[in-house]
Amino acid sequence: MQAEISFIGLFLEASVLVKLVMLTLLCLSIASWAVIIQRRKLLNSARAKSIKFEDTFWSGVDLNKLYKELSARTEGVSGLEALFVAGFKEYSRLSQANSKSPEAVMDGTTRAMRVSLSREVERLETHLPLLATIGSTSPYIGLFGTVWGIMNSFIALGAVENATLTMVAPGIAEALIATAMGLFAAIPAVIGYNRFSTQVEKIEMAHVNFMEEFSNILQRQAYSEKEVG
C-alpha cells in the first residue's frame, strides 16, 4: 500500500482542532512578517533621518532659522528633529519668562526634551511586544496541536486489532506539522524582536547623547544672555 503524503492533504485530513491550530499559526506568522517588514522600514528611516539631521545641526546652521524651518513643516517632525523643536521651543518660551534664572530655563527645557524622547521611543517600540508574544507562544500553540493530533491517532490505533505503521503515520505526521508551523512562526518573530530591540536601544542612546549636547549649548547661551542682561 503506497500513500502520498502532502501538506495540503494532511491539513485536509486533520481534525477540526488541529486545523484551527494550523490556521492560527499561519495568521500569527503573517502578522509577524508584516510587523517585521514595517518595523525594519521605520527603524532604517529613523536612523537615516537622525544622521541627516545631526549633519545639518553640526554644520553651523543658525538654530533660530533651523527651528523656524522645522516648525513650518506640514508633515510634522520626528526623531532628533522633534527633540530639537521641543527643546528649543521650551527654551525660547522660558527665556522670556525667566531671563534671570538660567537654572529654571534649563530645567524646563530638559523636561520638554525628555517627554519628546519618551514619545519617540514609544513610537519606535510599537508592535515589538506583538513580536515577543508571537515568538514565545507559537511553539506552545503548535505543541498543543501536536499533542492533540497524536492523542487522537493513538485512540484510533487502540480500536484496531491489527495496527500497522501505515495506519498511524498520517495522523502523527499531521500532528507534527503543527509543531513545525509553530517554530516557523516563532523563529522569525524572536529574531526580529531581538534585532529591532537592539536598534531601538542604539537610536535611543543617540537621542540621549544629542539631548545632552544640545542642553550644553543652550545652557551656555542661557548664562551668556544672563550676563548680557
Secondary structure, DSSP 4 states (H G I P E B T S, - for coil): ------HHHHHHHS-HHHHHHHHHHHHHHHHHHHHHHHHHHHHHHHHHHHHHHHHHHTTT--HHHHHHHHHT-SS---THHHHHHHHHHHHHHHHHH-TT-HHHHHHHHHHHHHHHHHHHHHHHTTTHHHHHHHHHHHHHHHHHHHHHHHHHHHHHHHT-SS--HHHHHHHHHHHHHHHHHHHHHHHHHHHHHHHHHHHHHHHHHHHHHHHHHHHHHHHHHHHHHHHH-
